[in-house]
Amino acid sequence: MGVRTIDEILSPWVKRHGLRVSNVYRDRFYYVDIFDDTGGRYEISIFEDDQPDLIKVRVSSNRKRSCGFIGVGPSELEGVLEQAYSRVVRWV
């Protein structure tokens, strides 16, 4: 990736929303888990693709189907994370 890594973008974003990265796998896969009061589990998955400067983001739930992956560049990641979080808020 370029100058800004996923971690540099993701860390302030999760803090701003009162979330945390629940798991990091091989420094390429990041997971943000969100739970509701009724046992619903929602996940925002972020991972670095094999293609240079391509990051994939997915929103899924144990009660709803996955929204699939969307590929973005580093400059678009924060905006896509906001869209993913908005989707989870609508589901909750």
N, C-alpha and C positions, 0 to 999 in steps of 0.2 A: 504494500500500500504506500501511499504518498507520505507526506510529512505528518499528517494527523492520523493516528491509528484508531482502530475501533474503540479501544479503551479510552483514549483521550476524548472521544466524542460521547461515548456511552456513560462514563463516570459522572460527569456533571448533569447529564440528562436524568439518570436514575435518582440522583440526589434532589433535583428540582421537583420530582414527582413523589418523593418519599418512598421510592422503591429500592431494590438492591439486585445486583446480579447474583442469581442463585447458584449458577454453576458456570465454569469455564473449562472447556475441554480442548487440550492441545493448543492453547492460545489462538484458536481459530473459531471456536464455537462458543457463543455466549447465550445464556438463557436468563430471562427475567420472568419469574413466576408471580402471578397475582391470584389471590384467593378471595372469594366473596364469603358472606356470612352463612350461606347455605351449602357450602362445600364445593362450589364451583371452582375449577382451576383453569386459569388462562395463562398462556405462555407466549412471550415474544421471543423468537429465536433470531439470532443475528450471527452470520458467519461469513468469513472471508472466502470467496470463491477462488477457484484455480486461475481464473482470468485476472490479469493485473487490474487493480483499482476497481474491482467489482465486489460489492457486498450484497448478500442476500438476506432479506428480512421476511419472517413469516409470523402470522398470528394464528393461534389455535386454542381450542378449548376442549375440556372433557365433555361438554354438553352441546357444543356447536361444532360444525366441521371447520377444518382449516381453511384459511383464506388463500392458501398457496404462497409461493415465494415470489417476491418482487426483487429484481436486481437493480441496485443503485450505485452511484459513485460516492466517494467519501463526502463530497460537498452536499449531497442530497440526503445523507443518512439521518441527520437530526429531524428533518421535516417528515421523513417516512416513519421514524420512531413516533413522532407526534400523531400521525395518522393511525398507526398501529395501536397506540394507547387509547385514542378516541374510539376505536372499534371495540376494544375491551370494555371501556366505560359503557358503551351502548349495550353490550351483552350483559353486563352486570345489572 
